[in-house]
């Protein structure tokens, strides 16, 4: 079954500290993975996708097929990074649907 | 493009009333998705359309929920009758499926926050 697991509901770090939001997936084929971010009471926005291999707002994520993981990392957290972060997996059996994890709330303290 | 537009942004209603949520996808997108977001269950896919045709409605909780997409620029999600447990934020998203890889990304609307008393 296709599944996305984000083991941490809440992650709290201090400003300037490194942050890693964990995401593990279950998928039999070649996965396509995304990170979406939702700032307080705003819409979900695409943060990055693994096929782009890009860094957005200092965040990066590397697909590790051996560990079936797509962890989101940032070396120095900022207060404005506080938000809900959702990891998502393209549903191979649909026209573009994404399967979302339950989300991790990142809180960056001053 | 103004992005995915949803209305109303907030709806407060009483149990038993009919609720209609509306969505205008991004022009040119051919796939439309309705998600429900709650604290307990996170983001759940309710239904999605491709070229205005419902493809998968297995996420629709029960017969009280229905969705339509009469044309490429408009979709509705209806709950009748509404119940307190339907209180949630309902998101609409659209994408261009089958286009170049970079375009095949879900873009979300701002959501409709529903409270059923």
Interface residues (C-beta under 8 A of the other chain):
Chain A: X34 X36 X42 X43 X44 X45 X46 X49 X51 X52 X86 X94 X95 X96 X97 X98 X99 X100 X101 X102 X103
Chain B: X31 X33 X35 X41 X42 X43 X45 X48 X50 X55 X56 X91 X93 X95 X97 X98 X101 X102 X104 X105 X106 X107 X108 X109 X110 X111
